[in-house]
Amino acid sequence: MVDVINTTGKRKSAVARAVIRKGDGKVRINSVPIDIYTPELARSKIMEPLGLAPEKASGVNIDVNVQGGGVMGQAEASRTAIAKALVQFYKDEDLAKMFKQYDRSLLISDPRRKLPKKPLGRGARKKRQKSYR
């Protein structure tokens, strides 16, 4: 085991950076303890990798800094960063396999991003309507 591991997770425009080190099971998201992180749905999303491997999560402290995106994008980016950090910290292939079987996005960031805006429209796909009369 290494002393400190840095990992990243991405979802849409949210980027999470996790730092994992030996400790007593504390998890903080942007310096807020996970126990009081709101909203609750986002908290449960972030806790998924910790719930799948509680014996591994209880021996480490995890600090996550997350920026950009919305609440759920940040939650999914954070959970990816935490899962990657646990796998790298313990160098455990069985843990990685279990995470992938549960949900592939725990270890692999979602590559989908917003399409760029095109000319003659308000967004990526919408175009100005034409009238021929």
ChimeraX commands (.cxc) that place a marker at each C-alpha (Angstrom):
marker #1 position 0.00,0.00,0.00 radius 0.5
marker #1 position 1.09,3.54,-0.79 radius 0.5
marker #1 position 0.74,6.45,1.64 radius 0.5
marker #1 position -1.38,8.80,-0.50 radius 0.5
marker #1 position -3.27,8.25,-3.77 radius 0.5
marker #1 position -4.81,10.97,-5.98 radius 0.5
marker #1 position -7.58,10.06,-8.44 radius 0.5
marker #1 position -10.11,11.88,-10.60 radius 0.5
marker #1 position -13.65,11.24,-11.73 radius 0.5
marker #1 position -15.67,13.07,-14.38 radius 0.5
marker #1 position -19.34,13.34,-15.27 radius 0.5
marker #1 position -20.68,15.92,-17.72 radius 0.5
marker #1 position -18.86,19.13,-16.71 radius 0.5
marker #1 position -18.17,18.06,-13.09 radius 0.5
marker #1 position -14.63,17.06,-12.13 radius 0.5
marker #1 position -13.87,15.40,-8.78 radius 0.5
marker #1 position -10.38,14.94,-7.34 radius 0.5
marker #1 position -10.06,12.43,-4.50 radius 0.5
marker #1 position -7.15,12.10,-2.07 radius 0.5
marker #1 position -7.04,8.86,-0.08 radius 0.5
marker #1 position -4.76,8.11,2.88 radius 0.5
marker #1 position -4.66,5.78,5.87 radius 0.5
marker #1 position -7.10,6.85,8.56 radius 0.5
marker #1 position -10.26,6.00,10.43 radius 0.5
marker #1 position -12.99,6.10,7.78 radius 0.5
marker #1 position -13.69,9.83,7.41 radius 0.5
marker #1 position -15.05,10.99,4.04 radius 0.5
marker #1 position -15.34,14.69,3.16 radius 0.5
marker #1 position -16.74,16.29,0.02 radius 0.5
marker #1 position -15.46,19.87,-0.41 radius 0.5
marker #1 position -14.54,19.83,3.32 radius 0.5
marker #1 position -18.10,18.81,4.31 radius 0.5
marker #1 position -18.41,15.46,6.16 radius 0.5
marker #1 position -20.39,12.92,4.14 radius 0.5
marker #1 position -22.84,12.46,7.05 radius 0.5
marker #1 position -24.25,16.00,6.62 radius 0.5
marker #1 position -23.82,16.33,2.83 radius 0.5
marker #1 position -27.06,17.35,1.11 radius 0.5
marker #1 position -29.14,16.43,-0.86 radius 0.5
marker #1 position -29.67,12.93,0.48 radius 0.5
marker #1 position -30.00,11.32,-2.97 radius 0.5
marker #1 position -26.57,12.66,-3.94 radius 0.5
marker #1 position -25.16,11.44,-0.62 radius 0.5
marker #1 position -26.46,7.91,-1.22 radius 0.5
marker #1 position -24.94,7.97,-4.74 radius 0.5
marker #1 position -21.54,8.98,-3.32 radius 0.5
marker #1 position -21.73,6.30,-0.60 radius 0.5
marker #1 position -22.22,3.40,-3.06 radius 0.5
marker #1 position -18.53,2.39,-3.36 radius 0.5
marker #1 position -18.13,2.73,0.42 radius 0.5
marker #1 position -21.15,0.49,1.02 radius 0.5
marker #1 position -19.87,-2.17,-1.38 radius 0.5
marker #1 position -16.51,-2.43,0.45 radius 0.5
marker #1 position -17.13,-1.30,4.07 radius 0.5
marker #1 position -14.11,-3.14,5.51 radius 0.5
marker #1 position -11.79,-1.35,3.06 radius 0.5
marker #1 position -13.44,2.07,3.49 radius 0.5
marker #1 position -13.20,1.99,7.28 radius 0.5
marker #1 position -9.38,2.05,7.20 radius 0.5
marker #1 position -8.90,5.17,5.06 radius 0.5
marker #1 position -9.71,8.89,5.04 radius 0.5
marker #1 position -10.98,10.27,1.73 radius 0.5
marker #1 position -11.06,13.97,0.82 radius 0.5
marker #1 position -12.85,14.90,-2.40 radius 0.5
marker #1 position -12.77,18.30,-4.10 radius 0.5
marker #1 position -15.40,18.62,-6.81 radius 0.5
marker #1 position -16.13,21.54,-9.14 radius 0.5
marker #1 position -18.42,22.28,-12.05 radius 0.5
marker #1 position -21.68,20.75,-13.15 radius 0.5
marker #1 position -24.80,20.23,-11.10 radius 0.5
marker #1 position -25.51,18.36,-7.88 radius 0.5
marker #1 position -25.95,14.88,-9.40 radius 0.5
marker #1 position -23.10,15.32,-11.87 radius 0.5
marker #1 position -20.85,16.19,-8.94 radius 0.5
marker #1 position -22.15,13.17,-6.99 radius 0.5
marker #1 position -21.42,10.76,-9.84 radius 0.5
marker #1 position -17.97,12.27,-10.43 radius 0.5
marker #1 position -17.23,11.93,-6.70 radius 0.5
marker #1 position -18.30,8.29,-6.57 radius 0.5
marker #1 position -16.08,7.45,-9.55 radius 0.5
marker #1 position -13.10,9.18,-7.91 radius 0.5
marker #1 position -13.72,7.38,-4.58 radius 0.5
marker #1 position -14.05,3.95,-6.21 radius 0.5
marker #1 position -10.88,4.46,-8.28 radius 0.5
marker #1 position -9.04,5.63,-5.16 radius 0.5
marker #1 position -10.05,2.53,-3.16 radius 0.5
marker #1 position -8.95,0.18,-5.96 radius 0.5
marker #1 position -5.60,1.94,-6.43 radius 0.5
marker #1 position -4.92,2.27,-2.69 radius 0.5
marker #1 position -5.42,-1.44,-1.98 radius 0.5
marker #1 position -4.24,-2.66,-5.45 radius 0.5
marker #1 position -7.13,-5.13,-5.33 radius 0.5
marker #1 position -8.27,-6.66,-8.66 radius 0.5
marker #1 position -11.20,-8.47,-6.99 radius 0.5
marker #1 position -12.50,-5.14,-5.71 radius 0.5
marker #1 position -12.20,-3.64,-9.20 radius 0.5
marker #1 position -14.07,-6.60,-10.67 radius 0.5
marker #1 position -16.84,-6.29,-8.07 radius 0.5
marker #1 position -17.21,-2.54,-8.74 radius 0.5
marker #1 position -17.41,-3.17,-12.52 radius 0.5
marker #1 position -20.04,-5.87,-12.09 radius 0.5
marker #1 position -22.13,-3.60,-9.85 radius 0.5
marker #1 position -21.88,-0.54,-12.10 radius 0.5
marker #1 position -19.29,0.11,-14.79 radius 0.5
marker #1 position -19.40,3.88,-14.18 radius 0.5
marker #1 position -17.88,3.35,-10.72 radius 0.5
marker #1 position -14.44,2.92,-12.34 radius 0.5
marker #1 position -14.89,4.33,-15.83 radius 0.5
marker #1 position -15.87,7.98,-16.26 radius 0.5
marker #1 position -18.80,8.67,-18.56 radius 0.5
marker #1 position -17.35,10.16,-21.78 radius 0.5
marker #1 position -20.57,11.90,-22.87 radius 0.5
marker #1 position -20.27,15.68,-23.01 radius 0.5
marker #1 position -22.46,18.53,-24.22 radius 0.5
marker #1 position -22.50,19.06,-27.99 radius 0.5
marker #1 position -21.13,22.39,-29.21 radius 0.5
marker #1 position -23.58,25.01,-30.48 radius 0.5
marker #1 position -23.94,25.26,-34.27 radius 0.5
marker #1 position -24.62,28.38,-36.35 radius 0.5
marker #1 position -28.22,29.39,-37.24 radius 0.5
marker #1 position -29.61,27.87,-34.07 radius 0.5
marker #1 position -30.05,28.48,-30.37 radius 0.5
marker #1 position -28.29,25.30,-29.30 radius 0.5
marker #1 position -26.54,22.19,-30.52 radius 0.5
marker #1 position -29.48,20.88,-32.59 radius 0.5
marker #1 position -32.23,23.49,-32.68 radius 0.5
marker #1 position -32.40,25.50,-35.91 radius 0.5
marker #1 position -34.25,28.64,-36.89 radius 0.5
marker #1 position -37.60,27.75,-38.45 radius 0.5
marker #1 position -38.18,28.44,-42.11 radius 0.5
marker #1 position -41.40,29.71,-43.62 radius 0.5
marker #1 position -41.97,29.64,-47.36 radius 0.5
marker #1 position -45.21,31.67,-47.49 radius 0.5
marker link #1:1,2 radius 0.2
marker link #1:2,3 radius 0.2
marker link #1:3,4 radius 0.2
marker link #1:4,5 radius 0.2
marker link #1:5,6 radius 0.2
marker link #1:6,7 radius 0.2
marker link #1:7,8 radius 0.2
marker link #1:8,9 radius 0.2
marker link #1:9,10 radius 0.2
marker link #1:10,11 radius 0.2
marker link #1:11,12 radius 0.2
marker link #1:12,13 radius 0.2
marker link #1:13,14 radius 0.2
marker link #1:14,15 radius 0.2
marker link #1:15,16 radius 0.2
marker link #1:16,17 radius 0.2
marker link #1:17,18 radius 0.2
marker link #1:18,19 radius 0.2
marker link #1:19,20 radius 0.2
marker link #1:20,21 radius 0.2
marker link #1:21,22 radius 0.2
marker link #1:22,23 radius 0.2
marker link #1:23,24 radius 0.2
marker link #1:24,25 radius 0.2
marker link #1:25,26 radius 0.2
marker link #1:26,27 radius 0.2
marker link #1:27,28 radius 0.2
marker link #1:28,29 radius 0.2
marker link #1:29,30 radius 0.2
marker link #1:30,31 radius 0.2
marker link #1:31,32 radius 0.2
marker link #1:32,33 radius 0.2
marker link #1:33,34 radius 0.2
marker link #1:34,35 radius 0.2
marker link #1:35,36 radius 0.2
marker link #1:36,37 radius 0.2
marker link #1:37,38 radius 0.2
marker link #1:38,39 radius 0.2
marker link #1:39,40 radius 0.2
marker link #1:40,41 radius 0.2
marker link #1:41,42 radius 0.2
marker link #1:42,43 radius 0.2
marker link #1:43,44 radius 0.2
marker link #1:44,45 radius 0.2
marker link #1:45,46 radius 0.2
marker link #1:46,47 radius 0.2
marker link #1:47,48 radius 0.2
marker link #1:48,49 radius 0.2
marker link #1:49,50 radius 0.2
marker link #1:50,51 radius 0.2
marker link #1:51,52 radius 0.2
marker link #1:52,53 radius 0.2
marker link #1:53,54 radius 0.2
marker link #1:54,55 radius 0.2
marker link #1:55,56 radius 0.2
marker link #1:56,57 radius 0.2
marker link #1:57,58 radius 0.2
marker link #1:58,59 radius 0.2
marker link #1:59,60 radius 0.2
marker link #1:60,61 radius 0.2
marker link #1:61,62 radius 0.2
marker link #1:62,63 radius 0.2
marker link #1:63,64 radius 0.2
marker link #1:64,65 radius 0.2
marker link #1:65,66 radius 0.2
marker link #1:66,67 radius 0.2
marker link #1:67,68 radius 0.2
marker link #1:68,69 radius 0.2
marker link #1:69,70 radius 0.2
marker link #1:70,71 radius 0.2
marker link #1:71,72 radius 0.2
marker link #1:72,73 radius 0.2
marker link #1:73,74 radius 0.2
marker link #1:74,75 radius 0.2
marker link #1:75,76 radius 0.2
marker link #1:76,77 radius 0.2
marker link #1:77,78 radius 0.2
marker link #1:78,79 radius 0.2
marker link #1:79,80 radius 0.2
marker link #1:80,81 radius 0.2
marker link #1:81,82 radius 0.2
marker link #1:82,83 radius 0.2
marker link #1:83,84 radius 0.2
marker link #1:84,85 radius 0.2
marker link #1:85,86 radius 0.2
marker link #1:86,87 radius 0.2
marker link #1:87,88 radius 0.2
marker link #1:88,89 radius 0.2
marker link #1:89,90 radius 0.2
marker link #1:90,91 radius 0.2
marker link #1:91,92 radius 0.2
marker link #1:92,93 radius 0.2
marker link #1:93,94 radius 0.2
marker link #1:94,95 radius 0.2
marker link #1:95,96 radius 0.2
marker link #1:96,97 radius 0.2
marker link #1:97,98 radius 0.2
marker link #1:98,99 radius 0.2
marker link #1:99,100 radius 0.2
marker link #1:100,101 radius 0.2
marker link #1:101,102 radius 0.2
marker link #1:102,103 radius 0.2
marker link #1:103,104 radius 0.2
marker link #1:104,105 radius 0.2
marker link #1:105,106 radius 0.2
marker link #1:106,107 radius 0.2
marker link #1:107,108 radius 0.2
marker link #1:108,109 radius 0.2
marker link #1:109,110 radius 0.2
marker link #1:110,111 radius 0.2
marker link #1:111,112 radius 0.2
marker link #1:112,113 radius 0.2
marker link #1:113,114 radius 0.2
marker link #1:114,115 radius 0.2
marker link #1:115,116 radius 0.2
marker link #1:116,117 radius 0.2
marker link #1:117,118 radius 0.2
marker link #1:118,119 radius 0.2
marker link #1:119,120 radius 0.2
marker link #1:120,121 radius 0.2
marker link #1:121,122 radius 0.2
marker link #1:122,123 radius 0.2
marker link #1:123,124 radius 0.2
marker link #1:124,125 radius 0.2
marker link #1:125,126 radius 0.2
marker link #1:126,127 radius 0.2
marker link #1:127,128 radius 0.2
marker link #1:128,129 radius 0.2
marker link #1:129,130 radius 0.2
marker link #1:130,131 radius 0.2
marker link #1:131,132 radius 0.2
marker link #1:132,133 radius 0.2
view
